Amino acid sequence: MRCNETCHGAPVLKHSKTEQRNGHSRGLDQKSTLDILRILNREDAHVASAVRRELPRIARAVDTIVQAFRKGGRLFYLGAGTSGRLAVLDAAEIPPTFGTLPSMVQAIIAGGKRAMLHAVEGAEDSAANGARDLAKAKLTRRDVVVGIAASGTTPYVLGGLRFARRSGAATIGLTSNPDSPLARQVQIAIVPKTGPEAIAGSTRMKAGTAQKMVLNMLSTASMVRLGRVYGNQMIYVIATNEKLRCRSGWILEETAGVSASTAEHALRQTRHDLPLALVMLKTGATAAQARQLLRKSGGNVRQALEAARPRGADSRRRKRSLGEN
């Protein structure tokens, strides 16, 4: 097998930063436990700064995702191995945290559900399967696809992105190699340069940590922009267990400025619909009126509250902000 230029049709990894040996971790197998941990920790410390340098590209990606959501589009993550598993983790946590439908943010992993717990050999090598899986999801031009591959060379992801481009969907790439095919193929390339891993080529480490951070940013910032957060509170959290029911009560107490008993009564009255209870308590609206305000704002709690505020109150608030009496 020749690996100077390609390997089974995929661009060679040999010269990728993520595949090179790390001079700071040479002789790792001869170190003490504490020294091994110090080396790993020192390497991990570079990840946040690598992600920070990508914030302008991440912001562009968030704005693209939000625009798609507002037009009824969906967000698809596409990855293999570690990248795919991190994508599944992020997508799975969006509905309970932000009260969205599972279809709004979806993760597609090479090899399907089995690949979440087991290595599915060869699953990432098929570009056709990447395209096939997005086609099965009925991808449209309103959607956004985020292709994730530390190396930037995974055929499954590249094939899916080519299909996404042909479908008219927006394309975003997340990789740790700036000169990779993935970075060149997408409309927005997010490339945290995490460099060589402490264990050469083990991109479940620094590159994976960077991916987790960026995915958190993409989904969380998008949900904040859509109004699924009020202040910094999870106003759309779904109370599926006792801990979350208690959290809902605390959030309502703090955001509405009411007692625990008042918050509990409002939640019972709305069947634990936290946004609805908040709008009712802060505006004095009935459940039907509050539901209408939320519907008109597209679920944006702050906009619903602003719409309920009398114009005179807005005028007085503006005067106060200008120092007027």
C-alpha positions in Angstrom: 0.0 0.0 0.0 1.4 3.4 -1.0 0.7 6.2 1.4 2.9 9.0 0.0 -0.1 10.8 -1.6 -3.3 8.9 -0.9 -4.4 6.0 1.2 -7.4 4.1 -0.2 -8.4 7.2 -2.1 -8.2 9.5 0.9 -5.6 12.3 1.1 -2.5 11.2 3.1 -2.3 12.1 6.8 1.4 11.8 7.2 2.1 15.5 7.0 -0.9 16.6 9.0 -0.2 18.5 12.2 -2.5 16.1 14.1 -0.4 13.1 13.0 3.1 14.5 13.8 5.0 13.5 16.9 5.0 15.9 19.8 8.4 16.8 21.1 7.0 17.7 24.5 5.8 14.1 25.2 8.8 12.1 24.0 9.5 9.2 26.3 6.0 9.3 27.7 6.0 5.6 28.5 9.0 6.1 30.8 7.5 8.8 32.9 5.9 8.5 36.3 2.2 8.8 36.6 2.3 12.3 37.9 4.7 13.4 35.1 2.4 11.8 32.5 -0.5 13.8 33.8 1.5 17.0 33.9 2.4 16.6 30.2 -1.2 15.8 29.2 -2.5 18.8 31.3 0.1 21.1 29.7 -0.9 20.1 26.2 -4.6 20.5 27.1 -4.0 24.0 28.2 -3.3 25.0 24.6 -6.8 24.0 23.5 -8.8 27.0 24.8 -6.4 29.5 23.1 -6.6 27.6 19.8 -10.5 27.8 20.0 -10.3 31.5 21.0 -8.5 32.4 17.8 -11.4 30.9 15.8 -14.1 32.9 17.5 -14.8 35.2 14.4 -15.4 32.0 12.3 -17.5 30.5 15.0 -19.6 33.6 15.2 -20.2 33.5 11.4 -21.2 29.9 11.8 -23.7 30.7 14.6 -25.3 33.5 12.6 -25.7 31.1 9.6 -27.3 28.4 11.9 -29.6 30.9 13.5 -30.7 32.2 10.1 -31.4 28.7 9.0 -33.5 27.9 12.1 -35.6 31.1 11.6 -36.4 29.9 8.1 -37.5 26.4 9.4 -34.1 24.8 8.6 -32.2 22.2 10.6 -28.7 21.7 11.9 -26.9 18.5 11.0 -23.6 17.3 12.5 -21.7 14.8 10.4 -18.7 12.9 11.7 -17.0 9.5 12.2 -15.4 7.9 15.3 -14.7 10.4 18.1 -15.9 13.3 16.0 -19.2 11.6 15.4 -19.7 10.6 19.1 -19.1 14.1 20.2 -21.6 15.3 17.7 -24.2 12.8 18.9 -23.6 13.9 22.5 -24.1 17.6 21.7 -27.2 17.0 19.6 -28.8 14.7 22.3 -28.5 17.4 24.9 -30.2 20.2 23.0 -33.9 19.2 23.4 -33.9 18.7 27.2 -31.8 21.9 27.7 -33.6 24.2 25.3 -37.0 22.6 24.8 -36.5 22.0 21.1 -37.8 19.2 18.9 -35.2 16.4 18.4 -35.3 17.0 14.6 -34.0 20.6 15.0 -30.4 19.5 15.7 -29.4 16.1 14.5 -26.1 14.1 14.5 -25.2 11.6 11.8 -22.3 9.3 12.6 -20.6 6.9 10.2 -21.7 3.4 11.0 -25.0 4.5 12.6 -26.1 3.8 16.2 -23.7 0.8 16.7 -20.8 3.2 16.1 -21.7 5.1 19.3 -20.4 2.2 21.5 -18.3 0.1 19.2 -15.7 0.8 16.5 -17.3 0.0 13.1 -14.4 -0.8 10.9 -14.3 1.0 7.5 -17.4 3.0 8.2 -15.6 6.3 7.7 -14.0 5.2 4.4 -17.1 5.6 2.2 -17.8 9.0 0.8 -21.0 7.6 -0.8 -22.3 6.6 2.6 -21.9 10.2 3.9 -24.0 11.5 1.0 -26.5 8.6 1.4 -27.1 9.3 5.1 -27.8 13.0 4.5 -30.1 12.1 1.6 -32.0 9.7 4.0 -32.4 12.7 6.4 -34.1 14.6 3.5 -31.5 17.4 3.5 -32.8 20.7 2.0 -31.3 24.0 1.0 -32.7 25.5 4.2 -30.5 23.3 6.4 -26.9 23.6 7.7 -24.4 20.8 7.7 -21.3 20.9 10.0 -18.7 18.4 8.9 -16.4 17.3 11.7 -13.0 15.6 11.2 -9.8 16.3 13.1 -7.7 15.3 10.2 -10.0 17.0 7.7 -9.6 14.0 5.3 -12.4 11.6 6.4 -14.1 10.4 3.2 -17.5 9.9 4.9 -17.5 13.5 6.0 -16.2 14.9 2.7 -18.8 12.9 0.7 -21.5 14.2 2.9 -20.3 17.8 2.5 -20.2 17.5 -1.3 -23.8 16.3 -1.2 -24.8 19.2 1.0 -23.3 21.7 -1.4 -25.1 20.2 -4.3 -28.3 20.3 -2.2 -27.8 24.0 -1.6 -27.4 23.6 2.2 -24.9 25.8 4.1 -21.7 24.0 4.9 -19.4 24.5 7.9 -16.2 22.5 8.6 -14.6 21.8 12.0 -11.1 20.4 11.7 -7.6 20.8 13.3 -5.7 20.8 10.0 -5.9 24.2 8.1 -4.7 22.8 4.7 -7.1 19.8 4.7 -9.7 19.0 2.0 -12.4 19.7 4.6 -11.2 23.2 5.3 -11.1 24.0 1.6 -14.4 22.5 0.8 -16.8 24.4 3.1 -18.2 27.9 3.2 -17.0 28.5 6.8 -13.9 26.6 8.1 -13.4 26.5 11.9 -9.8 25.3 12.4 -8.5 25.3 16.0 -4.9 24.5 15.5 -4.3 22.2 18.4 -1.1 20.7 17.0 0.5 17.3 17.5 -1.1 15.1 20.2 0.7 13.9 23.3 0.2 10.4 21.8 0.8 10.9 18.1 -2.3 10.8 16.0 -4.7 10.2 19.0 -7.1 13.0 18.1 -9.5 12.0 20.8 -7.3 14.1 23.0 -6.6 17.8 22.2 -8.4 17.9 18.8 -11.4 16.1 20.4 -11.5 18.6 23.3 -11.5 21.5 20.8 -14.3 19.9 18.9 -16.4 19.5 22.1 -15.8 23.2 22.9 -16.7 24.4 19.5 -19.9 22.2 19.3 -21.0 23.6 22.6 -20.5 27.1 21.3 -22.3 26.5 18.1 -25.4 25.0 19.7 -25.5 27.1 22.9 -25.0 30.5 21.2 -27.6 29.6 18.5 -30.1 28.8 21.2 -29.4 32.0 23.1 -29.8 34.0 19.9 -33.2 32.3 19.4 -34.4 33.4 22.8 -34.3 29.9 24.4 -32.4 31.4 27.3 -33.6 34.3 29.5 -30.6 36.2 31.0 -28.4 33.2 31.6 -31.1 30.9 32.8 -32.3 27.7 31.1 -35.8 29.0 30.7 -36.8 26.1 28.4 -35.4 23.3 30.5 -37.7 20.2 30.4 -38.4 19.0 34.0 -38.2 15.3 33.5 -36.9 14.4 37.0 -37.0 15.7 40.5 -33.7 17.7 40.2 -35.0 19.5 37.1 -38.4 20.2 38.6 -36.6 21.8 41.5 -34.4 23.7 39.1 -37.4 25.0 37.3 -38.8 26.4 40.5 -35.6 28.1 41.4 -35.3 29.6 37.9 -38.9 31.0 38.1 -38.4 32.3 41.6 -35.3 34.3 40.6 -36.4 35.5 37.1 -39.9 36.5 38.2 -38.9 37.7 41.6 -41.6 35.7 43.4 -41.8 33.3 46.4 -41.2 29.6 46.2 -44.9 28.9 46.8 -46.0 31.4 44.0 -43.5 29.8 41.6 -44.7 26.3 42.4 -48.4 27.3 41.9 -47.6 28.9 38.6 -45.8 25.8 37.4 -48.6 23.6 38.4 -51.1 25.9 36.7 -49.1 25.7 33.4 -48.2 22.0 33.7 -44.5 22.9 34.3 -44.3 25.1 31.2 -41.6 27.4 32.5 -41.6 30.1 29.8 -45.4 30.3 30.0 -45.3 30.6 33.8 -42.6 33.4 33.6 -44.6 35.5 31.1 -47.7 35.1 33.2 -46.0 36.1 36.4 -44.1 39.1 34.9 -46.9 40.5 32.9 -50.1 39.5 34.8 -51.4 37.9 31.6 -53.7 34.9 31.6 -52.3 31.6 30.3 -54.0 32.1 27.0 -52.6 35.7 26.6 -49.1 34.6 27.6 -49.3 31.7 25.2 -50.2 34.1 22.4 -47.3 36.4 23.3 -44.9 33.5 23.1 -46.4 32.3 19.8 -46.0 35.8 18.2 -42.4 36.0 19.4 -41.5 32.6 18.1 -40.9 31.4 21.6 -38.4 34.2 22.5 -39.3 35.0 26.1 -37.6 38.4 26.3 -39.4 39.5 23.1 -42.7 38.3 24.5 -42.2 40.3 27.7 -41.2 43.4 25.7 -44.3 43.1 23.6 -46.5 43.0 26.7 -44.9 46.1 28.2 -47.1 49.2 27.8 -45.6 51.9 25.5 -45.7 54.4 28.3 -43.5 52.1 30.3 -41.0 51.9 27.4 -40.9 55.7 27.2 -40.3 56.1 31.0 -37.6 53.4 30.9 -35.8 55.2 28.0 -36.0 58.5 29.9 -34.5 56.9 33.0 -31.6 55.5 30.9 -30.9 59.0 29.6 -31.0 60.5 33.0 -34.3 62.4 32.4 -37.0 62.9 35.0 
